[in-house]
Amino acid sequence: MSARPLLRRVAARLATSILVAWGSVTTAFVALHALPGKIEDILAGDLEYPGLREAIAAEWGLDRSLPEQYVDFVARIASCDFGVSYVLRQPVVEIVGSQVWPTVQLAAAAGALALVLAVLAATLTAGRGPLARGVASTVELVCASAPVFWIGILLLMAFSFTLRWFPVSGAQNWKSLVLPAVALALPTAGLLAQVLREAMEKTLEQPFIVTARARGLGETLIRVRHVLRHAALPAVTLGGWMIGGLLGGAVITEKVFGRPGLGAVTLNAVLTHDVPVVLAVVLLAAFIHVAASTLLDVVYLAIDPRLRAQ
Amino acid sequence: MSARETLVEIEDLTVAFGADPGTPAVQNVDLVVRAGECVALVGESGSGKSVTARSLLGLAGADAQMTARRFRIAGEDALGFDERRWRAIRGRFAGLVMQDALTSLDPLRTIGREVVEAARHHRLLAPRDAGDGLVREALSRVGVPDPDRRARQYAHQLSGGLRQRALIAAAIAGGPRLVIADEPTTALDAAIQTQVVAVLRDLVAAGAGLLLISHDLSVVAGVADRVHVMRRGRVVDSGPTAEVLARPRHGYTRELIAASPSKGSRGARLSSARIAPDAAGAIRILRDPLPARAPIGEAPVLEASGLTKRYAAGNAAKAFTALDDVSLTIRAGEVVGLVGESGSGKSTLAKIALGLLEPDAGNVRLLGRQWSVVAERERRALRPKLQYIPQDPLSSFDPRYRVADIIGENLSGLSSQARRDRTAALLEQVGLDHAYKNRRPATLSGGQRQRVAIARALAAEPALIICDEPVSALDVRIQAQVVDLIAELQSRLGTALLFISHDLALVRHVADRILILKDGRIVEQGETDAVFDAPIHDYTRALIGSIPPPLHAEDRAPAHP
């Protein structure tokens, strides 16, 4: 019976997301024009050959008025056209598109691993004896505070150089994904586990847990059936931050493990002043954030019926 | 009675907690509950009644150490139960109903899933049975109308009374022979309280054993066959309910009985009440009078006329009128009682009177000056004259303030020496030692917090104080002390009061005039005694009918022949 207002709320949320995405495109446009120097020079990067400036000016319509350029810019991004990298002489969409998959693979694997580790750690230790909690929270604190590259180097030393279980670098098969995913997952898992456990312990003090115990449920069942969903709410809030952290961390991890991906693309683009590619990566990151936070808000509605009211 | 099956048989139960084994939470308690009878545990917060009840389920706490000479549950020696055996008892042999269904039912799960959980867990359902039939039956049994629809809803979508019934349904769905109800009616309005008590009584009539836990003797009086009065972990008085009430053996039971407000308590101090058996052995209540009151003035302090407030919602069907053409006048030194259930518009009226909410229509004047629908800047000078005492003062105190700072909020413009003197005088007025000025609110007891809230209100030398359920969170004896304090200060200072409460007996004790609010309208008003003696409106009659009968002979209707 509450399906229609719910749909309306989701639709409204999507509409604001589109507004935010539009805002980030606008910001990128303003930033590009606010940079000192001529647009042609900025977009050309370090490149210098006759006719290049004129070609850029023609392609970006730089002779037209600013509002016209803006409308054109928004329209191009909306149709997924990020222009051409003059450094690499290739459409930006192709450059980013070909490298996005390994990064997404890495971030998704790390995200899933972090979630599993955190839920396991929190479920097993929340509200249990002081020893289990002490050990778990110390390990989590170390994981959460350690930089990704440092964990990566330690993992490489142990499992690649010494034990030779996993390859040192590359992205050939699943084996090459394991160490980078673990390195990237651990800090996120550490923080997520701490937030989850705290939320679970708070939930365990709630009266409805006593009610559930009085029905004869065992401790593990209570955690899985009654506590986890409540504890998921603050963890979901952290989700937006997590996705950003995973993407940012992926760039560093890729470098450490010599994996192809957005990290390499971004680094090269920044070093060679390949502004069209940088612009595309920045906008892509913004879009991913917008999509993630929209998704999380819908997840909230799915988890908590009290938010569906109003 | 003796032929009935004994469900619980406990002798000499002592429960201590790991942190403090020297002072057990429960000491030497004997308890027997049989099928088809209701046994009540009565006591103030911290008396050990809930610990006793939960130890019957093995849920006293992870660090609880239980010892007993005899501890038989369902005919078995439960001292040797392991966790597995306890889990088989919980939900199957014994069901637990707690206070406040909003937090005692999992807010993220539907009522149906909560109700069916115990039965499903104990494999009482056929393998393919979704349990809809069981849910429907359990909800119908506790008088929830339209059970199929309710089963699909969540706790927050149900009214307080329905929610509490759903909680009872969840406790009985596994077919337990013993039901443990821990303050099952405490947060509810009088009329709904009566309904929930009736549901519990039906369970007993159907053959269940009921262990009822309450801080309120009057709730227990109508239901329990036997009562145990607990204090500081011990049972101080026990026996058949009628006998304990008529001939309380222990001084504490007498205090509990005498401290509740009643028809005969007006103008007297509740906390001074003592019971003295007369020559015939019947009990009489003696109370000290309150100081004489100044006559009520003619000048109105607060005049409200035609107050209307509507709350819009997304669709027109959900919009509702919180207040509908409400007028009231409070004269200088007058105590006006405002009674109504939750949702009747009490809080909206209080907010408008406090100038925190603007009415959609109507007008409020304070001390002859325009009060509603004016800029806050114009109200500010008059604000000290109107003070507020909330139900839960703790949440109205800045937790980092000391008591002196809290009171000092209303003492601006004084030199620091004058402020110190005034704070000391105010603390003395509300019966708190001078040393309390440096305490922080979290370290105070409920009664002490309410005293600080009273001192803060008085600091502004107000003409009118709005008291919003000022004692409903307090234990009976503390409640008596705080009510006495409010009444005494009112007599001495002549401050007018708007006393908002859902407790009719209490309003009858304090108020000169009474207003009954229902669905945003005043359905009845008049002199307190006149309204109570000859209520006109059906709703008022129903409300008065829902007051538990007085506990003691003195206030009862003419004695039996």
Chai-1 contact restraints between the chains, C-beta under 6 A:
chainA,res_idxA,chainB,res_idxB,connection_type,confidence,min_distance_angstrom,max_distance_angstrom,comment,restraint_id
A,P207,B,M98,contact,1.0,0.0,6.0,A-B,restraint_1
A,P207,B,T103,contact,1.0,0.0,6.0,A-B,restraint_2
A,P207,B,S104,contact,1.0,0.0,6.0,A-B,restraint_3
A,F208,B,S104,contact,1.0,0.0,6.0,A-B,restraint_4
A,F208,B,L105,contact,1.0,0.0,6.0,A-B,restraint_5
A,F208,B,D106,contact,1.0,0.0,6.0,A-B,restraint_6
A,T211,B,S104,contact,1.0,0.0,6.0,A-B,restraint_7
A,R213,B,L59,contact,1.0,0.0,6.0,A-B,restraint_8
A,A214,B,L57,contact,1.0,0.0,6.0,A-B,restraint_9
A,A214,B,R90,contact,1.0,0.0,6.0,A-B,restraint_10
A,A214,B,L96,contact,1.0,0.0,6.0,A-B,restraint_11
A,R215,B,G91,contact,1.0,0.0,6.0,A-B,restraint_12
A,R215,B,E117,contact,1.0,0.0,6.0,A-B,restraint_13
A,R215,B,A118,contact,1.0,0.0,6.0,A-B,restraint_14
A,G216,B,R87,contact,1.0,0.0,6.0,A-B,restraint_15
A,G216,B,R90,contact,1.0,0.0,6.0,A-B,restraint_16
A,G216,B,G91,contact,1.0,0.0,6.0,A-B,restraint_17
A,G216,B,H121,contact,1.0,0.0,6.0,A-B,restraint_18
A,L217,B,H121,contact,1.0,0.0,6.0,A-B,restraint_19
A,H226,B,D106,contact,1.0,0.0,6.0,A-B,restraint_20
A,R229,B,L108,contact,1.0,0.0,6.0,A-B,restraint_21
A,P305,B,Y154,contact,1.0,0.0,6.0,A-B,restraint_22
A,R306,B,H156,contact,1.0,0.0,6.0,A-B,restraint_23
